[in-house]
Amino acid sequence: MNSMETALLASAGIAGGFCNAIAGGGTFFTLPALLLAGLPPVVAGATSAVAIWPGHAVALASYGRVGGGGTLSGNLVTIGGAVAGAGLLILAGDEIFRALVPWLILAATLLFVAAPRVRAVVAKRSGAFRAWRLGDFTVAVYGGYFGAGLGILLLALLTAQGTRDLRDANAAKNVRATLISSVAVAIFIATGNVAWREGAVVLAGAIAGGYLGGRLTRLVSADLLRLGVVVVGVALFVAYL
């Protein structure tokens, strides 16, 4: 890893941590940087997940609400989905993930754009999916496999399941995102699919960017930053396509 690659990874980590602290979308920066640094797609995806994992845990610890832990059955379904998603990433291999990357980025970008509308539509159907766990499992599979936009999907799902208070939804979202990412990260580490040297550089940048984003939350427009993430997402889709 040369000095240019180190600078690229550190910058991507800073940008990703900064965005996650304010509006989300950090994976849009960390995954492409790891791919550009020469990592195989599956290793890049796993390393990106490990590098941004502390952000989920910190959000959970710092949110200040104790609710949202979920039921035992719901958590077991979520864990099962995360295991399936992480396992699918490893077993399907580089070629499939490489082919899916532009489309996953496009889907996450569109989800990022449509997030307010998605939550508004789902809110009107609150409780419609309360009786079954397919949504929990599907979102967890996505989170274990790719993860970009996971928070948006979780908020929509929780709204559909009847969580009306936004603060309660955010608390539950943090719990589930931490659970999904922790399971996926454990699998990636256990199977040896993490590039620790590159991941450490991204992680250090993400910590710095997250701290900076937290300090500047009131000074930076989340809408403007969200627009920047969308522009990056569209550009990445075109480039990888």
N, C-alpha and C positions, 0 to 999 in steps of 0.2 A: 504494500500500500504506500504510494508516494505522497508527496506533500499536497499535490492538487486533489487527489482523492480524499485525503484527510480533511482538507478545507471544504470540499463538496459535502462530505458526510456530516461534518460539524455544522455547516450552514443549513443543511436540510433538517438536522435535529433541532436547531434553534427555531427555524421557521415552523416546523411541525409542533414543537412545544408551545410556541407563541400562539399559533392558531387554535390548538386544543384548549388553551386556557381561556380563550375569548369566544370562539365560534365553532370549534371543532374542525376536522378535516386534515389533521396532521399526517395521516397516512399518505395523502396526495404528495407529500414532499419526501417522506422517509423511504418509501418503497422504490420510487424511480431512482433516487440517489444511490441506493444499494445495488440496483440493477446496473446503473451506469458505472459503478465501481467494479463491475465484473463478476458479481455473485450470480450463481445459478438462480433461476426464478423461485424455486421452492425455498432455497436457503435464504434468499432475499426477503421473501414473505415472512418466513419464520423469524429471521433476525429483526425485521421491522416490528413484528408483534412483541418481541422481547424488549426492544428499545423503548417502545411507548407504553409498555405494561405499567410502569410505576405511576404514570399519569392517572390511570383508572384507580389504583389503590390510594393515591393521594387525594383524589376527588372524593372517594368514599370516606376517608378518614377526616377530611376537612369540612364535609358538608354540614355536619352538626345535627343531623336527624337520625334517630335510631330506628325508625320504621322502615318498611320496605324489604324486610328479609325474605318474604315469600314463604310458601308452604313447603313442606318436605317433598311432597310429590312434584310440585312445580320445579323445585331446585334440582331434583333428580333428573327430570326431563331436560332441564337446561344443561346440566352436566353431560347427559347423554348426547345432546345435540352438539355441544362443544367438542366432545371426543370424536364424534362422527366427522365434523368439519375439519378438525386438525388432521385426523387420520386420512381423510379424503385428499387433503393437500399433499400429504407425504406419499400416499400410495398412487395417486394419479400421475404424479411426476411432473417434470419440468415442461414437457411439450404441451400438455393440456393447460397447465397454468399460464405458460407463455401465450398461448392462443387466447386465453380468457382474459388476460390482464387488461387490454384496451376496453373490453366490454364491461368488465367489473368496474373500471374507473369511470366509464360513461354512466353506468347504472348508479354508482355512488354519487356522481355529480348531479344527475337528475334528481336523485333522492334529496340531496343537499338543497337544491333549488326549490323542490316541491314540499319541503318539510312543513311549513306553516299550513299549507293547504291540506296535506295528508292528515295532520293532527285535527284540523277543523272537520274534515269529512268523517274521520274515525270517531270523533267525539259525539257526533250525531247518532252513532250506532253503538254507543257505550253499552257494554254488557253482552253484546251479541256473541262473543267468543268465550265467555266465562266458563262454559261447561266443558271445554275440551282444550288439549294442550298442543295441538298441532302447530299453532303459532309460536309457542315457546320453543318447540324443537326446531322449527324451520329457521327462526332468527338466530338461535344458538349455532346451528350448522353454518350459517353465513358468517357469524362472528368468528368461529373457529377456523374457517377457510380463508376469509379475506379481512373482514372487520371494518373497512371504511364505511362510515355512515351508520355504524351499529347503534350509536346512541339515539339517532333519529328513529330507527326501526323499533327500538325498545320503547321509546316514549309513545309511539303510535300504538304499539301492541298493548301497553299498559293502559292507555286511554280506552282502547277497545274492550279491555277486560274490566273496566269499571272504575279505574282510579281517576277521580275527578280533580282532586287538588294537585296543582302543578308541582308544588313542593314535595308532596308525597310521591308523585310520579318520578321526579328527579332523584329522590332518595332511592327508590326501588330500581331505577335505571342504573344508578351507580353500583348498587349491589349486584345486579345481574351482569353488567358489563365487566365488573371485577371478577366475578365467578367464571364467566366465559373465557376471558382473556387469561386468567390464572390457569385454568385447565389446559387451554391450548399451549400456553408457554411451557408448562410442565412437560407436555408431550413432545414439543419441539426440542427441548433441552435433553430429555431422556433418549431421544432418537438421534441425537448428534447433528441436528440440522441448523445449528446456530453458528454464525461466524462471529466469534466473540470479539475479535480485534476491531472489526468494522462496527459491530453493534455497540461496543463501548464508546466509540467516538460519537455515534448518533445519540446514544443515551445521555452523554455529557452535554451535548448541544441541546437536547430536549429538556433537560433539567434547567439549564440556563434560560432557554426560551420560555419555558413554563413559568419560571419565576418572574421574568421580565413581563410576560403577558399578564400575570396576576397583578403586578404593580401598575400596569398601564391600562387596566380594564376600563376605567372611567374616562380615559383620554383617547382611546382608539375606538372608532365606530365599528361595532360588530357587523353592521350591514356592509360597510366598505370592505372589511376584511373578508366577509362571506363572499362578496363579489370577486375579490381577488382569488379566493379558493376555487370558485367556479371557473374563472378564466384559466387558472392553472389546470384544472381538471379537463376542460375541453381541449386545451393545448396538448396535454399528455395523451388523451384519447387519439387525437389526430397523429401525433408522433409515433405512438406504439402501433397504431393501425397500419 
